[in-house]
Amino acid sequence: MRINADELRSVAQPTLFVWGRHDPFGSFDSGHAAVAAMPDAQLKVVGIGHLPWWDEPDECARVVRDFVRSAEKR
């Protein structure tokens, strides 16, 4: 199943993509394209592969925590 740009534009809630630098299942360009289409999305690059929370759990936790805190302030 694929999500098209119109569907991405309709996502109103703040969204965080945590992306591995060399994810074999989704290119970095795909992540950037999704974020560019969405009204309130961010892309953070952490780790090296498809499971950044496995590669760098502390960094992922920090990124998610910071995102949630910033979303709560809106």
mmCIF file of the N, C-alpha and C atoms, coordinates in Angstrom:
data_MODEL
# 
_entry.id   MODEL 
# 
loop_
_atom_site.group_PDB 
_atom_site.id 
_atom_site.type_symbol 
_atom_site.label_atom_id 
_atom_site.label_alt_id 
_atom_site.label_comp_id 
_atom_site.label_asym_id 
_atom_site.label_entity_id 
_atom_site.label_seq_id 
_atom_site.pdbx_PDB_ins_code 
_atom_site.Cartn_x 
_atom_site.Cartn_y 
_atom_site.Cartn_z 
_atom_site.occupancy 
_atom_site.B_iso_or_equiv 
_atom_site.pdbx_formal_charge 
_atom_site.auth_seq_id 
_atom_site.auth_comp_id 
_atom_site.auth_asym_id 
_atom_site.auth_atom_id 
_atom_site.pdbx_PDB_model_num 
ATOM 1   N N  . MET A 1 1  ? 0.839  -1.180 0.000  1.00 0.00 ? 1  MET A N  1 
ATOM 2   C CA . MET A 1 1  ? 0.000  0.000  0.000  1.00 0.00 ? 1  MET A CA 1 
ATOM 3   C C  . MET A 1 1  ? 0.881  1.239  0.000  1.00 0.00 ? 1  MET A C  1 
ATOM 4   N N  . ARG A 1 2  ? 0.569  2.158  -0.845 1.00 0.00 ? 2  ARG A N  1 
ATOM 5   C CA . ARG A 1 2  ? 1.308  3.415  -0.928 1.00 0.00 ? 2  ARG A CA 1 
ATOM 6   C C  . ARG A 1 2  ? 0.406  4.568  -0.542 1.00 0.00 ? 2  ARG A C  1 
ATOM 7   N N  . ILE A 1 3  ? 1.010  5.575  0.020  1.00 0.00 ? 3  ILE A N  1 
ATOM 8   C CA . ILE A 1 3  ? 0.295  6.808  0.372  1.00 0.00 ? 3  ILE A CA 1 
ATOM 9   C C  . ILE A 1 3  ? 0.712  7.862  -0.637 1.00 0.00 ? 3  ILE A C  1 
ATOM 10  N N  . ASN A 1 4  ? -0.252 8.533  -1.231 1.00 0.00 ? 4  ASN A N  1 
ATOM 11  C CA . ASN A 1 4  ? 0.106  9.542  -2.230 1.00 0.00 ? 4  ASN A CA 1 
ATOM 12  C C  . ASN A 1 4  ? 0.243  10.922 -1.583 1.00 0.00 ? 4  ASN A C  1 
ATOM 13  N N  . ALA A 1 5  ? 0.728  11.869 -2.352 1.00 0.00 ? 5  ALA A N  1 
ATOM 14  C CA . ALA A 1 5  ? 1.005  13.218 -1.843 1.00 0.00 ? 5  ALA A CA 1 
ATOM 15  C C  . ALA A 1 5  ? -0.260 13.901 -1.330 1.00 0.00 ? 5  ALA A C  1 
ATOM 16  N N  . ASP A 1 6  ? -1.388 13.707 -1.989 1.00 0.00 ? 6  ASP A N  1 
ATOM 17  C CA . ASP A 1 6  ? -2.641 14.304 -1.512 1.00 0.00 ? 6  ASP A CA 1 
ATOM 18  C C  . ASP A 1 6  ? -3.016 13.776 -0.135 1.00 0.00 ? 6  ASP A C  1 
ATOM 19  N N  . GLU A 1 7  ? -2.825 12.498 0.076  1.00 0.00 ? 7  GLU A N  1 
ATOM 20  C CA . GLU A 1 7  ? -3.119 11.916 1.388  1.00 0.00 ? 7  GLU A CA 1 
ATOM 21  C C  . GLU A 1 7  ? -2.166 12.460 2.448  1.00 0.00 ? 7  GLU A C  1 
ATOM 22  N N  . LEU A 1 8  ? -0.899 12.600 2.104  1.00 0.00 ? 8  LEU A N  1 
ATOM 23  C CA . LEU A 1 8  ? 0.059  13.157 3.055  1.00 0.00 ? 8  LEU A CA 1 
ATOM 24  C C  . LEU A 1 8  ? -0.291 14.592 3.417  1.00 0.00 ? 8  LEU A C  1 
ATOM 25  N N  . ARG A 1 9  ? -0.713 15.376 2.442  1.00 0.00 ? 9  ARG A N  1 
ATOM 26  C CA . ARG A 1 9  ? -1.090 16.772 2.707  1.00 0.00 ? 9  ARG A CA 1 
ATOM 27  C C  . ARG A 1 9  ? -2.280 16.871 3.658  1.00 0.00 ? 9  ARG A C  1 
ATOM 28  N N  . SER A 1 10 ? -3.091 15.839 3.724  1.00 0.00 ? 10 SER A N  1 
ATOM 29  C CA . SER A 1 10 ? -4.279 15.873 4.580  1.00 0.00 ? 10 SER A CA 1 
ATOM 30  C C  . SER A 1 10 ? -3.996 15.491 6.034  1.00 0.00 ? 10 SER A C  1 
ATOM 31  N N  . VAL A 1 11 ? -2.789 15.075 6.340  1.00 0.00 ? 11 VAL A N  1 
ATOM 32  C CA . VAL A 1 11 ? -2.439 14.705 7.719  1.00 0.00 ? 11 VAL A CA 1 
ATOM 33  C C  . VAL A 1 11 ? -2.214 15.992 8.514  1.00 0.00 ? 11 VAL A C  1 
ATOM 34  N N  . ALA A 1 12 ? -3.097 16.252 9.468  1.00 0.00 ? 12 ALA A N  1 
ATOM 35  C CA . ALA A 1 12 ? -3.051 17.515 10.209 1.00 0.00 ? 12 ALA A CA 1 
ATOM 36  C C  . ALA A 1 12 ? -2.205 17.437 11.479 1.00 0.00 ? 12 ALA A C  1 
ATOM 37  N N  . GLN A 1 13 ? -2.065 16.275 12.084 1.00 0.00 ? 13 GLN A N  1 
ATOM 38  C CA . GLN A 1 13 ? -1.355 16.189 13.351 1.00 0.00 ? 13 GLN A CA 1 
ATOM 39  C C  . GLN A 1 13 ? 0.154  16.266 13.137 1.00 0.00 ? 13 GLN A C  1 
ATOM 40  N N  . PRO A 1 14 ? 0.858  16.795 14.133 1.00 0.00 ? 14 PRO A N  1 
ATOM 41  C CA . PRO A 1 14 ? 2.318  16.803 14.061 1.00 0.00 ? 14 PRO A CA 1 
ATOM 42  C C  . PRO A 1 14 ? 2.837  15.371 13.903 1.00 0.00 ? 14 PRO A C  1 
ATOM 43  N N  . THR A 1 15 ? 3.813  15.218 13.022 1.00 0.00 ? 15 THR A N  1 
ATOM 44  C CA . THR A 1 15 ? 4.326  13.883 12.704 1.00 0.00 ? 15 THR A CA 1 
ATOM 45  C C  . THR A 1 15 ? 5.846  13.911 12.709 1.00 0.00 ? 15 THR A C  1 
ATOM 46  N N  . LEU A 1 16 ? 6.434  12.886 13.287 1.00 0.00 ? 16 LEU A N  1 
ATOM 47  C CA . LEU A 1 16 ? 7.884  12.749 13.318 1.00 0.00 ? 16 LEU A CA 1 
ATOM 48  C C  . LEU A 1 16 ? 8.271  11.472 12.598 1.00 0.00 ? 16 LEU A C  1 
ATOM 49  N N  . PHE A 1 17 ? 9.187  11.595 11.645 1.00 0.00 ? 17 PHE A N  1 
ATOM 50  C CA . PHE A 1 17 ? 9.794  10.441 10.997 1.00 0.00 ? 17 PHE A CA 1 
ATOM 51  C C  . PHE A 1 17 ? 11.198 10.304 11.569 1.00 0.00 ? 17 PHE A C  1 
ATOM 52  N N  . VAL A 1 18 ? 11.509 9.157  12.139 1.00 0.00 ? 18 VAL A N  1 
ATOM 53  C CA . VAL A 1 18 ? 12.860 8.859  12.614 1.00 0.00 ? 18 VAL A CA 1 
ATOM 54  C C  . VAL A 1 18 ? 13.438 7.882  11.601 1.00 0.00 ? 18 VAL A C  1 
ATOM 55  N N  . TRP A 1 19 ? 14.452 8.335  10.875 1.00 0.00 ? 19 TRP A N  1 
ATOM 56  C CA . TRP A 1 19 ? 14.945 7.621  9.696  1.00 0.00 ? 19 TRP A CA 1 
ATOM 57  C C  . TRP A 1 19 ? 16.378 7.177  9.903  1.00 0.00 ? 19 TRP A C  1 
ATOM 58  N N  . GLY A 1 20 ? 16.690 5.950  9.537  1.00 0.00 ? 20 GLY A N  1 
ATOM 59  C CA . GLY A 1 20 ? 18.071 5.476  9.543  1.00 0.00 ? 20 GLY A CA 1 
ATOM 60  C C  . GLY A 1 20 ? 18.817 6.009  8.326  1.00 0.00 ? 20 GLY A C  1 
ATOM 61  N N  . ARG A 1 21 ? 20.071 6.345  8.500  1.00 0.00 ? 21 ARG A N  1 
ATOM 62  C CA . ARG A 1 21 ? 20.866 6.940  7.413  1.00 0.00 ? 21 ARG A CA 1 
ATOM 63  C C  . ARG A 1 21 ? 20.884 6.096  6.142  1.00 0.00 ? 21 ARG A C  1 
ATOM 64  N N  . HIS A 1 22 ? 20.940 4.798  6.290  1.00 0.00 ? 22 HIS A N  1 
ATOM 65  C CA . HIS A 1 22 ? 21.054 3.900  5.135  1.00 0.00 ? 22 HIS A CA 1 
ATOM 66  C C  . HIS A 1 22 ? 19.948 2.849  5.164  1.00 0.00 ? 22 HIS A C  1 
ATOM 67  N N  . ASP A 1 23 ? 18.733 3.280  5.385  1.00 0.00 ? 23 ASP A N  1 
ATOM 68  C CA . ASP A 1 23 ? 17.600 2.346  5.452  1.00 0.00 ? 23 ASP A CA 1 
ATOM 69  C C  . ASP A 1 23 ? 17.435 1.650  4.106  1.00 0.00 ? 23 ASP A C  1 
ATOM 70  N N  . PRO A 1 24 ? 17.531 0.316  4.072  1.00 0.00 ? 24 PRO A N  1 
ATOM 71  C CA . PRO A 1 24 ? 17.427 -0.389 2.793  1.00 0.00 ? 24 PRO A CA 1 
ATOM 72  C C  . PRO A 1 24 ? 15.983 -0.479 2.266  1.00 0.00 ? 24 PRO A C  1 
ATOM 73  N N  . PHE A 1 25 ? 15.009 -0.138 3.094  1.00 0.00 ? 25 PHE A N  1 
ATOM 74  C CA . PHE A 1 25 ? 13.608 -0.270 2.694  1.00 0.00 ? 25 PHE A CA 1 
ATOM 75  C C  . PHE A 1 25 ? 12.962 1.047  2.298  1.00 0.00 ? 25 PHE A C  1 
ATOM 76  N N  . GLY A 1 26 ? 13.605 2.149  2.580  1.00 0.00 ? 26 GLY A N  1 
ATOM 77  C CA . GLY A 1 26 ? 13.050 3.450  2.223  1.00 0.00 ? 26 GLY A CA 1 
ATOM 78  C C  . GLY A 1 26 ? 14.175 4.455  2.095  1.00 0.00 ? 26 GLY A C  1 
ATOM 79  N N  . SER A 1 27 ? 14.290 5.049  0.943  1.00 0.00 ? 27 SER A N  1 
ATOM 80  C CA . SER A 1 27 ? 15.386 5.982  0.719  1.00 0.00 ? 27 SER A CA 1 
ATOM 81  C C  . SER A 1 27 ? 15.184 7.259  1.523  1.00 0.00 ? 27 SER A C  1 
ATOM 82  N N  . PHE A 1 28 ? 16.284 7.904  1.786  1.00 0.00 ? 28 PHE A N  1 
ATOM 83  C CA . PHE A 1 28 ? 16.273 9.188  2.488  1.00 0.00 ? 28 PHE A CA 1 
ATOM 84  C C  . PHE A 1 28 ? 15.435 10.201 1.703  1.00 0.00 ? 28 PHE A C  1 
ATOM 85  N N  . ASP A 1 29 ? 15.503 10.147 0.386  1.00 0.00 ? 29 ASP A N  1 
ATOM 86  C CA . ASP A 1 29 ? 14.698 11.039 -0.457 1.00 0.00 ? 29 ASP A CA 1 
ATOM 87  C C  . ASP A 1 29 ? 13.206 10.813 -0.245 1.00 0.00 ? 29 ASP A C  1 
ATOM 88  N N  . SER A 1 30 ? 12.800 9.577  -0.022 1.00 0.00 ? 30 SER A N  1 
ATOM 89  C CA . SER A 1 30 ? 11.393 9.280  0.254  1.00 0.00 ? 30 SER A CA 1 
ATOM 90  C C  . SER A 1 30 ? 10.941 9.967  1.536  1.00 0.00 ? 30 SER A C  1 
ATOM 91  N N  . GLY A 1 31 ? 11.777 9.912  2.545  1.00 0.00 ? 31 GLY A N  1 
ATOM 92  C CA . GLY A 1 31 ? 11.465 10.585 3.811  1.00 0.00 ? 31 GLY A CA 1 
ATOM 93  C C  . GLY A 1 31 ? 11.328 12.080 3.629  1.00 0.00 ? 31 GLY A C  1 
ATOM 94  N N  . HIS A 1 32 ? 12.260 12.674 2.905  1.00 0.00 ? 32 HIS A N  1 
ATOM 95  C CA . HIS A 1 32 ? 12.194 14.122 2.648  1.00 0.00 ? 32 HIS A CA 1 
ATOM 96  C C  . HIS A 1 32 ? 10.938 14.484 1.856  1.00 0.00 ? 32 HIS A C  1 
ATOM 97  N N  . ALA A 1 33 ? 10.576 13.675 0.894  1.00 0.00 ? 33 ALA A N  1 
ATOM 98  C CA . ALA A 1 33 ? 9.383  13.953 0.089  1.00 0.00 ? 33 ALA A CA 1 
ATOM 99  C C  . ALA A 1 33 ? 8.127  13.897 0.951  1.00 0.00 ? 33 ALA A C  1 
ATOM 100 N N  . ALA A 1 34 ? 8.042  12.927 1.841  1.00 0.00 ? 34 ALA A N  1 
ATOM 101 C CA . ALA A 1 34 ? 6.876  12.822 2.719  1.00 0.00 ? 34 ALA A CA 1 
ATOM 102 C C  . ALA A 1 34 ? 6.771  14.033 3.628  1.00 0.00 ? 34 ALA A C  1 
ATOM 103 N N  . VAL A 1 35 ? 7.885  14.427 4.215  1.00 0.00 ? 35 VAL A N  1 
ATOM 104 C CA . VAL A 1 35 ? 7.888  15.585 5.116  1.00 0.00 ? 35 VAL A CA 1 
ATOM 105 C C  . VAL A 1 35 ? 7.538  16.863 4.359  1.00 0.00 ? 35 VAL A C  1 
ATOM 106 N N  . ALA A 1 36 ? 8.043  17.003 3.160  1.00 0.00 ? 36 ALA A N  1 
ATOM 107 C CA . ALA A 1 36 ? 7.757  18.201 2.366  1.00 0.00 ? 36 ALA A CA 1 
ATOM 108 C C  . ALA A 1 36 ? 6.271  18.303 2.024  1.00 0.00 ? 36 ALA A C  1 
ATOM 109 N N  . ALA A 1 37 ? 5.603  17.170 1.861  1.00 0.00 ? 37 ALA A N  1 
ATOM 110 C CA . ALA A 1 37 ? 4.185  17.178 1.499  1.00 0.00 ? 37 ALA A CA 1 
ATOM 111 C C  . ALA A 1 37 ? 3.282  17.443 2.699  1.00 0.00 ? 37 ALA A C  1 
ATOM 112 N N  . MET A 1 38 ? 3.749  17.138 3.889  1.00 0.00 ? 38 MET A N  1 
ATOM 113 C CA . MET A 1 38 ? 2.898  17.228 5.077  1.00 0.00 ? 38 MET A CA 1 
ATOM 114 C C  . MET A 1 38 ? 2.981  18.621 5.708  1.00 0.00 ? 38 MET A C  1 
ATOM 115 N N  . PRO A 1 39 ? 1.860  19.104 6.240  1.00 0.00 ? 39 PRO A N  1 
ATOM 116 C CA . PRO A 1 39 ? 1.848  20.452 6.794  1.00 0.00 ? 39 PRO A CA 1 
ATOM 117 C C  . PRO A 1 39 ? 2.643  20.613 8.086  1.00 0.00 ? 39 PRO A C  1 
ATOM 118 N N  . ASP A 1 40 ? 2.795  19.553 8.880  1.00 0.00 ? 40 ASP A N  1 
ATOM 119 C CA . ASP A 1 40 ? 3.480  19.678 10.166 1.00 0.00 ? 40 ASP A CA 1 
ATOM 120 C C  . ASP A 1 40 ? 4.270  18.412 10.457 1.00 0.00 ? 40 ASP A C  1 
ATOM 121 N N  . ALA A 1 41 ? 5.318  18.190 9.665  1.00 0.00 ? 41 ALA A N  1 
ATOM 122 C CA . ALA A 1 41 ? 6.122  16.978 9.830  1.00 0.00 ? 41 ALA A CA 1 
ATOM 123 C C  . ALA A 1 41 ? 7.593  17.328 9.926  1.00 0.00 ? 41 ALA A C  1 
ATOM 124 N N  . GLN A 1 42 ? 8.312  16.468 10.619 1.00 0.00 ? 42 GLN A N  1 
ATOM 125 C CA . GLN A 1 42 ? 9.760  16.614 10.767 1.00 0.00 ? 42 GLN A CA 1 
ATOM 126 C C  . GLN A 1 42 ? 10.421 15.278 10.441 1.00 0.00 ? 42 GLN A C  1 
ATOM 127 N N  . LEU A 1 43 ? 11.647 15.356 9.983  1.00 0.00 ? 43 LEU A N  1 
ATOM 128 C CA . LEU A 1 43 ? 12.447 14.168 9.707  1.00 0.00 ? 43 LEU A CA 1 
ATOM 129 C C  . LEU A 1 43 ? 13.735 14.284 10.502 1.00 0.00 ? 43 LEU A C  1 
ATOM 130 N N  . LYS A 1 44 ? 13.996 13.279 11.319 1.00 0.00 ? 44 LYS A N  1 
ATOM 131 C CA . LYS A 1 44 ? 15.239 13.218 12.086 1.00 0.00 ? 44 LYS A CA 1 
ATOM 132 C C  . LYS A 1 44 ? 15.988 11.965 11.668 1.00 0.00 ? 44 LYS A C  1 
ATOM 133 N N  . VAL A 1 45 ? 17.243 12.110 11.366 1.00 0.00 ? 45 VAL A N  1 
ATOM 134 C CA . VAL A 1 45 ? 18.076 10.985 10.948 1.00 0.00 ? 45 VAL A CA 1 
ATOM 135 C C  . VAL A 1 45 ? 18.853 10.486 12.160 1.00 0.00 ? 45 VAL A C  1 
ATOM 136 N N  . VAL A 1 46 ? 18.640 9.217  12.464 1.00 0.00 ? 46 VAL A N  1 
ATOM 137 C CA . VAL A 1 46 ? 19.285 8.586  13.617 1.00 0.00 ? 46 VAL A CA 1 
ATOM 138 C C  . VAL A 1 46 ? 19.654 7.171  13.207 1.00 0.00 ? 46 VAL A C  1 
ATOM 139 N N  . GLY A 1 47 ? 20.796 6.712  13.627 1.00 0.00 ? 47 GLY A N  1 
ATOM 140 C CA . GLY A 1 47 ? 21.175 5.332  13.357 1.00 0.00 ? 47 GLY A CA 1 
ATOM 141 C C  . GLY A 1 47 ? 21.594 5.123  11.908 1.00 0.00 ? 47 GLY A C  1 
ATOM 142 N N  . ILE A 1 48 ? 21.764 3.859  11.567 1.00 0.00 ? 48 ILE A N  1 
ATOM 143 C CA . ILE A 1 48 ? 22.293 3.576  10.242 1.00 0.00 ? 48 ILE A CA 1 
ATOM 144 C C  . ILE A 1 48 ? 21.349 2.779  9.352  1.00 0.00 ? 48 ILE A C  1 
ATOM 145 N N  . GLY A 1 49 ? 20.438 2.027  9.937  1.00 0.00 ? 49 GLY A N  1 
ATOM 146 C CA . GLY A 1 49 ? 19.635 1.142  9.111  1.00 0.00 ? 49 GLY A CA 1 
ATOM 147 C C  . GLY A 1 49 ? 18.141 1.359  9.271  1.00 0.00 ? 49 GLY A C  1 
ATOM 148 N N  . HIS A 1 50 ? 17.400 0.290  9.073  1.00 0.00 ? 50 HIS A N  1 
ATOM 149 C CA . HIS A 1 50 ? 15.941 0.334  9.098  1.00 0.00 ? 50 HIS A CA 1 
ATOM 150 C C  . HIS A 1 50 ? 15.387 0.453  10.519 1.00 0.00 ? 50 HIS A C  1 
ATOM 151 N N  . LEU A 1 51 ? 16.171 0.155  11.517 1.00 0.00 ? 51 LEU A N  1 
ATOM 152 C CA . LEU A 1 51 ? 15.714 0.178  12.913 1.00 0.00 ? 51 LEU A CA 1 
ATOM 153 C C  . LEU A 1 51 ? 16.553 1.150  13.734 1.00 0.00 ? 51 LEU A C  1 
ATOM 154 N N  . PRO A 1 52 ? 16.377 2.446  13.537 1.00 0.00 ? 52 PRO A N  1 
ATOM 155 C CA . PRO A 1 52 ? 17.227 3.403  14.238 1.00 0.00 ? 52 PRO A CA 1 
ATOM 156 C C  . PRO A 1 52 ? 17.106 3.325  15.758 1.00 0.00 ? 52 PRO A C  1 
ATOM 157 N N  . TRP A 1 53 ? 15.944 2.942  16.269 1.00 0.00 ? 53 TRP A N  1 
ATOM 158 C CA . TRP A 1 53 ? 15.776 2.810  17.713 1.00 0.00 ? 53 TRP A CA 1 
ATOM 159 C C  . TRP A 1 53 ? 16.590 1.646  18.253 1.00 0.00 ? 53 TRP A C  1 
ATOM 160 N N  . TRP A 1 54 ? 16.962 0.727  17.382 1.00 0.00 ? 54 TRP A N  1 
ATOM 161 C CA . TRP A 1 54 ? 17.822 -0.396 17.768 1.00 0.00 ? 54 TRP A CA 1 
ATOM 162 C C  . TRP A 1 54 ? 19.293 0.027  17.684 1.00 0.00 ? 54 TRP A C  1 
ATOM 163 N N  . ASP A 1 55 ? 19.629 0.792  16.648 1.00 0.00 ? 55 ASP A N  1 
ATOM 164 C CA . ASP A 1 55 ? 21.007 1.250  16.452 1.00 0.00 ? 55 ASP A CA 1 
ATOM 165 C C  . ASP A 1 55 ? 21.427 2.243  17.531 1.00 0.00 ? 55 ASP A C  1 
ATOM 166 N N  . GLU A 1 56 ? 20.554 3.189  17.803 1.00 0.00 ? 56 GLU A N  1 
ATOM 167 C CA . GLU A 1 56 ? 20.877 4.267  18.747 1.00 0.00 ? 56 GLU A CA 1 
ATOM 168 C C  . GLU A 1 56 ? 19.660 4.576  19.623 1.00 0.00 ? 56 GLU A C  1 
ATOM 169 N N  . PRO A 1 57 ? 19.364 3.682  20.593 1.00 0.00 ? 57 PRO A N  1 
ATOM 170 C CA . PRO A 1 57 ? 18.146 3.849  21.386 1.00 0.00 ? 57 PRO A CA 1 
ATOM 171 C C  . PRO A 1 57 ? 18.114 5.147  22.195 1.00 0.00 ? 57 PRO A C  1 
ATOM 172 N N  . ASP A 1 58 ? 19.229 5.552  22.751 1.00 0.00 ? 58 ASP A N  1 
ATOM 173 C CA . ASP A 1 58 ? 19.233 6.785  23.553 1.00 0.00 ? 58 ASP A CA 1 
ATOM 174 C C  . ASP A 1 58 ? 18.962 8.013  22.693 1.00 0.00 ? 58 ASP A C  1 
ATOM 175 N N  . GLU A 1 59 ? 19.564 8.062  21.519 1.00 0.00 ? 59 GLU A N  1 
ATOM 176 C CA . GLU A 1 59 ? 19.351 9.190  20.618 1.00 0.00 ? 59 GLU A CA 1 
ATOM 177 C C  . GLU A 1 59 ? 17.906 9.205  20.114 1.00 0.00 ? 59 GLU A C  1 
ATOM 178 N N  . CYS A 1 60 ? 17.364 8.050  19.791 1.00 0.00 ? 60 CYS A N  1 
ATOM 179 C CA . CYS A 1 60 ? 15.966 7.980  19.359 1.00 0.00 ? 60 CYS A CA 1 
ATOM 180 C C  . CYS A 1 60 ? 15.039 8.452  20.466 1.00 0.00 ? 60 CYS A C  1 
ATOM 181 N N  . ALA A 1 61 ? 15.308 8.014  21.682 1.00 0.00 ? 61 ALA A N  1 
ATOM 182 C CA . ALA A 1 61 ? 14.479 8.436  22.812 1.00 0.00 ? 61 ALA A CA 1 
ATOM 183 C C  . ALA A 1 61 ? 14.525 9.953  22.978 1.00 0.00 ? 61 ALA A C  1 
ATOM 184 N N  . ARG A 1 62 ? 15.700 10.541 22.847 1.00 0.00 ? 62 ARG A N  1 
ATOM 185 C CA . ARG A 1 62 ? 15.833 11.990 22.973 1.00 0.00 ? 62 ARG A CA 1 
ATOM 186 C C  . ARG A 1 62 ? 15.055 12.711 21.868 1.00 0.00 ? 62 ARG A C  1 
ATOM 187 N N  . VAL A 1 63 ? 15.189 12.232 20.650 1.00 0.00 ? 63 VAL A N  1 
ATOM 188 C CA . VAL A 1 63 ? 14.504 12.852 19.510 1.00 0.00 ? 63 VAL A CA 1 
ATOM 189 C C  . VAL A 1 63 ? 12.989 12.786 19.687 1.00 0.00 ? 63 VAL A C  1 
ATOM 190 N N  . VAL A 1 64 ? 12.482 11.628 20.081 1.00 0.00 ? 64 VAL A N  1 
ATOM 191 C CA . VAL A 1 64 ? 11.034 11.474 20.273 1.00 0.00 ? 64 VAL A CA 1 
ATOM 192 C C  . VAL A 1 64 ? 10.564 12.321 21.448 1.00 0.00 ? 64 VAL A C  1 
ATOM 193 N N  . ARG A 1 65 ? 11.293 12.310 22.540 1.00 0.00 ? 65 ARG A N  1 
ATOM 194 C CA . ARG A 1 65 ? 10.934 13.124 23.713 1.00 0.00 ? 65 ARG A CA 1 
ATOM 195 C C  . ARG A 1 65 ? 10.863 14.601 23.347 1.00 0.00 ? 65 ARG A C  1 
ATOM 196 N N  . ASP A 1 66 ? 11.863 15.096 22.650 1.00 0.00 ? 66 ASP A N  1 
ATOM 197 C CA . ASP A 1 66 ? 11.885 16.505 22.261 1.00 0.00 ? 66 ASP A CA 1 
ATOM 198 C C  . ASP A 1 66 ? 10.716 16.845 21.332 1.00 0.00 ? 66 ASP A C  1 
ATOM 199 N N  . PHE A 1 67 ? 10.403 15.933 20.420 1.00 0.00 ? 67 PHE A N  1 
ATOM 200 C CA . PHE A 1 67 ? 9.288  16.151 19.508 1.00 0.00 ? 67 PHE A CA 1 
ATOM 201 C C  . PHE A 1 67 ? 7.964  16.222 20.266 1.00 0.00 ? 67 PHE A C  1 
ATOM 202 N N  . VAL A 1 68 ? 7.751  15.285 21.171 1.00 0.00 ? 68 VAL A N  1 
ATOM 203 C CA . VAL A 1 68 ? 6.496  15.262 21.951 1.00 0.00 ? 68 VAL A CA 1 
ATOM 204 C C  . VAL A 1 68 ? 6.387  16.528 22.791 1.00 0.00 ? 68 VAL A C  1 
ATOM 205 N N  . ARG A 1 69 ? 7.467  16.916 23.429 1.00 0.00 ? 69 ARG A N  1 
ATOM 206 C CA . ARG A 1 69 ? 7.423  18.143 24.238 1.00 0.00 ? 69 ARG A CA 1 
ATOM 207 C C  . ARG A 1 69 ? 7.118  19.377 23.387 1.00 0.00 ? 69 ARG A C  1 
ATOM 208 N N  . SER A 1 70 ? 7.699  19.455 22.221 1.00 0.00 ? 70 SER A N  1 
ATOM 209 C CA . SER A 1 70 ? 7.436  20.618 21.370 1.00 0.00 ? 70 SER A CA 1 
ATOM 210 C C  . SER A 1 70 ? 5.999  20.596 20.835 1.00 0.00 ? 70 SER A C  1 
ATOM 211 N N  . ALA A 1 71 ? 5.464  19.422 20.560 1.00 0.00 ? 71 ALA A N  1 
ATOM 212 C CA . ALA A 1 71 ? 4.079  19.308 20.096 1.00 0.00 ? 71 ALA A CA 1 
ATOM 213 C C  . ALA A 1 71 ? 3.093  19.672 21.199 1.00 0.00 ? 71 ALA A C  1 
ATOM 214 N N  . GLU A 1 72 ? 3.430  19.374 22.429 1.00 0.00 ? 72 GLU A N  1 
ATOM 215 C CA . GLU A 1 72 ? 2.551  19.705 23.561 1.00 0.00 ? 72 GLU A CA 1 
ATOM 216 C C  . GLU A 1 72 ? 2.421  21.208 23.746 1.00 0.00 ? 72 GLU A C  1 
ATOM 217 N N  . LYS A 1 73 ? 3.426  21.952 23.352 1.00 0.00 ? 73 LYS A N  1 
ATOM 218 C CA . LYS A 1 73 ? 3.422  23.415 23.516 1.00 0.00 ? 73 LYS A CA 1 
ATOM 219 C C  . LYS A 1 73 ? 2.590  24.121 22.468 1.00 0.00 ? 73 LYS A C  1 
ATOM 220 N N  . ARG A 1 74 ? 2.177  23.437 21.427 1.00 0.00 ? 74 ARG A N  1 
ATOM 221 C CA . ARG A 1 74 ? 1.417  24.069 20.339 1.00 0.00 ? 74 ARG A CA 1 
ATOM 222 C C  . ARG A 1 74 ? -0.019 24.252 20.702 1.00 0.00 ? 74 ARG A C  1 
# 
